[in-house]
Amino acid sequence: MTAPQQDDTNTARAFRGLEHGDASVRLRAALAVGSAPDPRFVGKLIERCGVETDFHVRDMLTWALTRHPAAMTVPRLIDELRSERAQARSQALHTLSKVGDRRAWPAITRALLCDADGEVARTAWRTAVVLVPDGEAPELAAVLSSQLGRGEREMQLSLSRALIALGEAALPALRAAITAHDPRVRAHAIATERLLHDPDAGFEFAIDEAKRIVALGTTG
């Protein structure tokens, strides 16, 4: 068998491995592809990210994509952000955060930051904080603050972490939210500001204290 034929055989084997019914086989295939980056695999890796059911395999697929040149992966990942499949959007966002190429920033739209799917929104928040250019953090904080009060504790904690990562740039948006009509929004904003100034306070304590403040009507 000639070298090109052998190469084609190995590629076909890797493609089959990425679609195998056994997650451990898919994991090894993703590891092999990442260990020997090849442009031919980029499309298949992104496709598998959108449908892979195993967390560890998805993480390995993302790692394999980061092993390829950003110029090759980022445009394809940006295209995936328009997918109708929530997992495809979420995993593309996650991979973009790992690639860390700020040329992807314009693709992190308000629609993604406010996505109806909670996992997509949470991943968009984390990715936006990684990619936001200098000077645009206050505008990002304003969009993120529109999501205050959304979901249960885990989701609220994710949003608080994103806002806290923006530092002082998040304060104007948080302080505006403290006067919101919705008590859930007010409490979440108060708790997030508290954590920004005192990271050791703990989210549970901060949110419970904030709820007491709102109930007493002492937010100003």
C-alpha positions in Angstrom: 0.0 0.0 0.0 1.4 3.4 -1.0 1.8 6.2 1.6 -1.2 8.2 0.3 -3.4 5.1 0.4 -2.2 4.3 3.9 -3.0 7.9 4.9 -6.5 7.7 3.5 -7.0 4.4 5.3 -6.0 6.0 8.6 -8.3 8.9 8.0 -11.2 6.7 7.3 -10.5 4.7 10.4 -10.4 7.8 12.5 -13.7 9.0 11.0 -15.3 5.6 11.9 -13.9 5.8 15.4 -15.4 9.2 16.0 -18.8 7.8 15.2 -18.4 4.4 17.1 -21.1 3.3 19.4 -18.7 2.9 22.3 -17.8 6.2 24.0 -14.3 4.9 24.9 -13.6 4.2 21.2 -14.8 7.7 20.3 -12.6 9.2 23.1 -9.5 7.4 21.8 -10.3 8.5 18.2 -10.6 12.2 19.3 -7.3 11.9 21.2 -5.6 10.4 18.1 -7.0 13.2 15.9 -5.8 15.9 18.3 -2.4 14.3 18.6 -1.9 14.4 14.8 -3.8 17.5 13.6 -5.1 17.4 10.0 -7.3 19.9 8.2 -9.5 17.1 7.0 -10.7 16.4 10.5 -11.9 19.9 11.4 -15.4 19.6 9.9 -16.0 16.1 11.4 -14.8 17.2 14.9 -17.2 20.2 14.8 -20.0 18.0 13.5 -19.5 15.5 16.3 -19.4 18.2 19.0 -23.0 19.0 18.1 -24.3 15.5 18.7 -21.8 13.8 21.1 -23.6 12.5 24.2 -20.6 11.8 26.4 -19.2 14.8 28.3 -15.6 13.5 28.3 -15.7 12.8 24.6 -17.0 16.3 23.9 -14.2 17.7 26.0 -11.7 15.7 23.9 -13.3 16.9 20.7 -12.8 20.5 21.8 -9.2 19.8 22.7 -8.6 18.2 19.3 -10.0 21.3 17.7 -7.7 23.6 19.7 -4.8 21.6 18.3 -5.7 22.9 14.8 -4.9 26.5 13.6 -7.4 29.1 14.7 -7.6 30.4 11.2 -9.0 27.1 10.2 -11.3 26.4 13.2 -12.7 29.8 14.2 -14.8 30.5 11.0 -16.3 27.0 11.1 -17.1 27.4 14.8 -18.7 30.8 14.2 -20.9 29.2 11.5 -22.0 26.6 14.1 -23.3 29.3 16.4 -26.2 29.7 14.0 -27.2 26.0 14.4 -30.7 25.1 15.4 -29.3 22.5 17.7 -28.6 23.9 21.2 -25.7 21.5 21.9 -24.0 22.6 18.7 -24.2 26.2 19.7 -23.1 25.5 23.3 -20.1 23.4 22.3 -19.0 25.8 19.6 -19.1 28.6 22.2 -17.1 26.4 24.6 -14.5 25.6 22.0 -14.2 29.3 21.0 -13.5 30.1 24.7 -10.7 27.5 24.7 -9.2 28.8 21.4 -9.3 32.3 22.8 -9.1 34.1 19.5 -10.7 37.5 19.9 -11.6 37.7 16.3 -14.6 35.6 17.3 -15.9 38.4 19.6 -18.4 39.9 17.0 -20.1 36.5 16.8 -21.0 36.5 20.5 -24.3 38.3 19.9 -26.9 39.4 22.3 -29.1 36.6 21.0 -26.6 34.1 22.3 -26.1 35.8 25.6 -29.9 35.8 26.1 -30.4 32.4 24.4 -33.6 30.6 25.5 -31.6 27.5 26.2 -30.0 27.8 29.6 -26.8 25.9 28.8 -26.2 27.9 25.6 -26.7 31.2 27.5 -24.3 30.1 30.4 -21.6 29.0 27.9 -22.0 32.3 26.0 -21.5 34.2 29.3 -18.3 32.4 30.0 -17.1 32.8 26.4 -17.9 36.5 26.3 -15.8 37.2 29.4 -12.9 35.4 27.8 -13.1 37.2 24.4 -14.4 40.7 25.3 -12.0 43.4 23.9 -10.6 46.1 26.1 -13.1 48.9 26.5 -16.2 46.8 25.7 -16.7 45.2 29.2 -19.3 47.8 30.4 -21.5 47.2 27.4 -21.2 43.4 27.9 -22.0 43.9 31.6 -25.2 45.8 30.6 -26.3 42.8 28.4 -25.4 40.3 31.1 -27.3 42.3 33.7 -30.5 41.9 31.7 -30.3 38.2 32.6 -30.1 38.8 36.4 -32.7 36.7 38.3 -32.9 34.1 35.5 -33.1 30.5 36.4 -32.2 28.6 39.6 -29.1 28.9 41.9 -26.7 27.2 39.5 -27.6 29.4 36.6 -27.6 32.6 38.7 -24.1 31.6 40.1 -22.8 31.3 36.5 -24.1 34.8 35.7 -22.6 36.2 38.9 -19.2 34.7 38.1 -19.3 36.2 34.6 -20.2 39.7 35.9 -17.6 39.4 38.7 -14.9 38.5 36.1 -15.6 41.9 34.4 -14.6 43.6 37.7 -15.3 47.3 38.2 -16.8 47.5 34.7 -19.8 45.6 35.9 -20.7 47.9 38.8 -22.8 50.5 36.8 -25.0 47.7 35.4 -25.3 46.0 38.8 -26.2 49.2 40.6 -28.9 50.0 38.0 -30.3 46.5 38.5 -30.5 46.9 42.2 -33.4 49.4 41.6 -35.3 46.9 39.2 -39.0 46.2 39.9 -38.4 42.4 40.0 -37.3 41.3 43.5 -35.4 38.4 42.0 -33.4 40.7 39.8 -32.7 43.1 42.8 -31.6 40.2 45.0 -29.3 38.7 42.4 -27.7 42.1 41.6 -27.1 42.8 45.3 -25.6 39.4 45.9 -23.3 39.7 42.8 -22.1 43.2 43.9 -21.4 41.8 47.4 -19.4 38.9 45.9 -17.5 41.3 43.6 -16.3 43.2 46.7 -16.0 40.1 48.9 -15.3 36.9 46.9 -15.0 34.9 50.1 -18.6 35.6 51.1 -20.0 32.6 49.2 -22.9 32.7 46.8 -25.4 31.0 49.1 -24.8 33.4 51.9 -24.7 36.4 49.6 -28.0 35.5 47.8 -29.8 34.7 51.1 -28.7 38.0 52.6 -29.7 39.9 49.5 -33.2 38.3 49.6 -33.5 39.5 53.2 -32.5 43.0 52.2 -35.0 43.1 49.4 -37.8 41.8 51.7 -37.0 44.5 54.2 -37.1 47.1 51.4 -33.7 48.5 52.3 -32.1 48.6 48.8 -32.6 52.3 48.5 
